[in-house]
Amino acid sequence: MMSGYHLGKLVAPFTGIGSCNLQVLIAWLTEMLLPTIGAGKKIVLDNASFHRCQLVREVVETAGCELIYSLFIN
């Protein structure tokens, strides 16, 4: 399950079957999270290897958001 936390609410909830991978993350970001929260926000991800893919950074920054990695969430 993935979701965002924005203005005190859970947003863009997603439940999938199986494990998460780069394709699932990109689809969730582009189709659900980023359109919901809008530009100028910070996206915090953990340090999973596919989160650190350049494509993830490009998708987030193209939407006008900032990408931050945290070692303290999982």
C-alpha positions in Angstrom: 0.0 0.0 0.0 1.2 3.5 -0.8 -0.4 6.9 0.0 0.7 10.4 0.5 0.1 12.7 3.5 -0.9 16.2 2.6 -2.5 19.0 4.7 -3.3 16.5 7.5 -5.0 13.9 5.3 -4.0 10.7 3.5 -4.2 11.2 -0.3 -3.7 9.1 -3.4 -4.1 5.7 -1.6 -3.1 2.7 -3.7 -3.2 -1.0 -2.9 -1.6 -3.4 -5.3 -1.0 -7.1 -5.6 2.6 -8.2 -5.3 5.6 -6.0 -4.5 6.2 -2.4 -5.5 8.7 -1.7 -8.3 9.8 1.3 -10.4 6.9 1.0 -12.9 4.3 0.9 -10.0 5.9 3.9 -8.3 6.1 6.0 -11.5 2.4 5.2 -12.3 1.4 6.1 -8.8 3.4 9.4 -8.8 2.2 10.5 -12.3 -1.4 9.3 -12.1 -2.3 9.7 -8.5 0.0 11.6 -6.1 1.4 14.5 -8.1 -1.9 15.6 -9.7 -3.5 15.5 -6.2 -0.9 17.6 -4.3 0.2 20.1 -7.0 3.5 21.8 -7.5 5.8 23.2 -4.8 5.6 20.2 -2.5 8.2 17.9 -1.0 8.1 14.2 -1.8 9.8 12.1 0.8 10.7 8.5 -0.1 12.7 5.9 1.7 16.0 4.6 0.3 14.7 1.7 -1.7 17.0 1.2 -4.7 14.3 1.9 -7.3 13.3 5.1 -5.5 16.8 6.5 -6.3 16.4 6.0 -10.1 16.9 9.1 -12.1 13.5 8.7 -13.7 11.8 9.1 -10.3 13.7 12.4 -9.7 12.8 13.6 -13.2 9.0 12.8 -12.8 8.9 14.6 -9.4 10.9 17.7 -10.5 8.9 18.0 -13.8 5.8 18.2 -11.7 7.4 21.2 -9.8 8.1 19.2 -6.6 11.3 18.5 -4.6 12.4 14.9 -3.9 13.9 14.1 -0.5 15.2 10.7 0.7 14.8 9.7 4.3 16.6 6.8 6.0 14.1 7.0 8.9 10.9 5.8 7.1 10.1 2.2 6.1 
